[in-house]
Amino acid sequence: MQEIKLELTKNPKEKPADQSKLGFGRIFTDHMYVMDYHEGQGWHDPKIIPYQPISLEPSAMVFHYAQEMFEGLKAYHTQDGRVLLFRPDRNIQRAENSCKRLCIPPVPQDDFLNALKTLVRVEKDWIPTTPGTSLYIRPFIIATDESLGVHPSHSYKFIIILSPSGAYYASGLNPVKIWIEDDYVRAVRGGIGEAKAGGNYAASLKAQVKGEAEGYAQVLWLDGVERKYIEEVGSMNIFFKIAGKVVTPQLNGSILPGVTRATCLDLCRSWGMEVEERRVSVEELVAAARDGSLEECWGSGTAAVISPVGTLRYENDVMEISGGGIGPVSQRLYDTVTGIQTGKLEDTHGWTVEVK
């Protein structure tokens, strides 16, 4: 594990006084982590420096061929003053898998975790303390070769930035309306759908705009081949409770393996619930909504943790779920996951890592 050099700012920013107005991803802390990679030298020169612009040549390959990946996780303040990360090993492993798919040399796992803990430790005074708030952590890697040739870069930058973020739901845990997209596709098996890559999100924007114009908060994608099987929401994995069973689409290479997804599955199984990871067709959902066996629906992701779904729309079928309210499983998952993340509930699973 490499030693991280510290260059602390001499001009610290003023921290937000009103934590109820933090929003998401708009405010950034005083410092950032940077590590470089050069072929033949490997990852080297890790440092924490004042938050600042990045200087890149216009020919840098990230701009032209989108060779980049990113991750997202959070740090939390507990009531007894500790600082916790939630399942960072999962994010680090997923980052390694994304790197391999995108021909990016993975950051050694020990260096990755040390970078997270060290930067959060330096910026611990930026972690908000109001209930529902957290410090969002965005690690990312970009290709920096100055070349217009289509090939993997030989140099990269690994950067981590931090953003104090408010509660995802300003007025509480409110169900969202989701549009099931049947025209555009986000990813196909064999592509990069399972990687945490910016290109996946760029591909989702057109349908997102389309859904928002109809009054829907997010888009639920179908598979890119048969256009009939449920995959995931733009920023979340998706779950259904059908006839008493918790059902979620199985990972197939075009679905992101979410950390919160895995947590939901682990918790539901530990509670003795019947859980199925399998293909779910949109026709099955419509039929279940009609006969009343579609009892709940929720999304899972780092930003929202659990996002209850009150309405699904597919073509002309508008499906109201749980009476448009929050189902009991959704609520229990939200309370349990956030309770463990913030130290209010005992972590019997060994999921949290304390930053000391």
C-alpha positions, 0 to 999 in steps of 0.5 A: 500500500502506497503512502499518500502525500498530503497537501492541505489547503491554506484557504478552506471554504466556508461550510454550508450553514443550513444542511436542509439546503445541501441538495445533491452533488452541488457542493464540494469539499476542500480536497480531492484525491489524485493518483496517476497511472503510466504503463510500465510504472503502474499506479503511482504518486497518490496524493490529497490536494486542494480541490481544483480544476483538472488540466487535460489536453483537448486530445485526451482520450477520455473526451473522444472514446469515453474510456472512464469509469466511476463509483458512488458511495457515502460516509455517515456520521453516527450519533456517537460521533463515529464516521462509517462507510457502508460496504466499501469492499463491494464498491471497490470490487465492482470498480475493479470489474468495471475497469477490466471490462473497459481495459483500464488497469484496476487500482489495487484494492488496498490503495483504493480503500486507503484513499477512501478512508484517508480523504474522508478522514481529512474532510470529516468536518464536512460530513453533515449531521442532520438526519438523512444527510451524508457525505457522497463519495465519487471515485472515478478514473479517466483515460489521459493519453493524448491520442486520437487512435482507438485503443486503450490508453496508456495513462490514467488518473484516479480521482476522488471528490466528496460532496455533502448531500442532503436527504434524497427525499426533501419531504419524506419517503415518497413513492415515485412514478416510473415510465417503462421505456419500450423504444430506446434501450440502455444496454445489451448483453455483451455490452457495458451495462454491468460496468459503472461507466458514463456511457451508460448514463449518456445513453439513458438521457433521451428516454429520461427526457421523454419520461419526464415530459409525461410526468414520470420521475425515472425510466425503467429499461427493458432488455435490448434484444427481445424488448420484453424483460425488465432490467433496471431503472436509470439510477437504481435496480428494481424489485417487485413483491409478487404474490408474497415473493420478492422478485428482482431481475437476475444479473445478466451482463447488462444490469449493474450489480448494485451494492444496495441491491445485494443488501436488499437481497441479503436482508430479505433472505435473513428475514425468511422471505422467499426471494427470486432472482430471475427474468421478469417480463413486462407482460407478467407485471401488467398481468400481476397488476391487473389481478392484484398480485403485484403488491409492492415495487421499489428501486434500490441505489446509493443515492436514494437507498430505497425508492418506493414506486407508486405508479408504473406505466407501460404503453397505455397501462398505468399500474398503481402499486400499494395504493400509490403509497409505501409498502411494508417491505420497502419501509422496512428495508429503508429503515434497516439499511439507513439504520445500519449506515448511520449506526442507529441499528447494530451491524450484525452483518459486518457491513460498515467500516469505521474511519478512524 
